[in-house]
Amino acid sequence: MNTPWGPSQDVERLAHGILWISTASHGGFFVPPEPRRIIPASILAKTIRQQGCSGWFEEDLDWSIVVHFFPEVADSDQNRAFAERLYAERYGDLPAGWSESRPGGLATNMDQQTGGIVDREIASGKWFAIPHREGAATLTGFGTRAEAIAALLPALNVLRPYKVEATGLTGYKVRTPRGEYCVKQPFEGASWQCIQLFGMVGLIAGAGDTAEDAFAGAIAAGPDPVKVIKA
């Protein structure tokens, strides 16, 4: 069988007629036209030399597209999880207003109020987000680019991304996909607190000089708040 990587040596038939092919130098998936219909053209166009448009997905990067859309072809849960992370970093669609220097690389949004720069640390491999807005803190320690962008947006503006209900002159209730938060200033001049609500109990998840900073800290910290208090 002829492939973009040379004559095939081993061919394994998988679900949906998908083939895993090895050659003397490389390898990857071949996805027939019918199952390939579910993969968006915008994703196929991001494959190496756009070979995905013809059904070829090489084994270094593009293979993750096949596992993302056909998870049953993965040979282990570990490989499936790795493929999902690789797919999110390299091929995941960016929110409106964002552009990237290369597929899966540095991403920018030039809006001075809600935009910023998202990039990856060379040493740790972790992603970070630098807001353009003056005074907004840099967010660090994210596993994927998508997570860094998702954290940046609410950090820049509490009121815009989520439904917010005023609870008084010094606080807000913020409803997010992760759950409900109360962002409040206990008294004038005090630091703002972001408290994740669980019924009548709250967990302090972030703090800062402004409501935005406190909420940003909660989002960046993830699901491991540090102290239990009464709501």
Sequence and secondary structure as in RCSB ss.txt:
>XXXX:A:sequence
MNTPWGPSQDVERLAHGILWISTASHGGFFVPPEPRRIIPASILAKTIRQQGCSGWFEEDLDWSIVVHFFPEVAD
SDQNRAFAERLYAERYGDLPAGWSESRPGGLATNMDQQTGGIVDREIASGKWFAIPHREGAATLTGFGTRAEAIA
ALLPALNVLRPYKVEATGLTGYKVRTPRGEYCVKQPFEGASWQCIQLFGMVGLIAGAGDTAEDAFAGAIAAGPDP
VKVIKA
>XXXX:A:secstr
 EETTEEEEEEEE GGG EEEEESS EEEE  HHHHTTS HHHHTTSGGGGGGGTEEETTTTHHHHHHH GGG S
SHHHHHHHHHHHHHHT    TT EESSTTS EEE  TTT EEEEE TTT  EEEEESSTT   EEEESSHHHHHH
HHHHHH STTTSEEEEEETTEEEEEETTEEEEEE SSTTS EEEEEEETTEEEEEEEESSHHHHHHHHHHH S  
SEEEE 
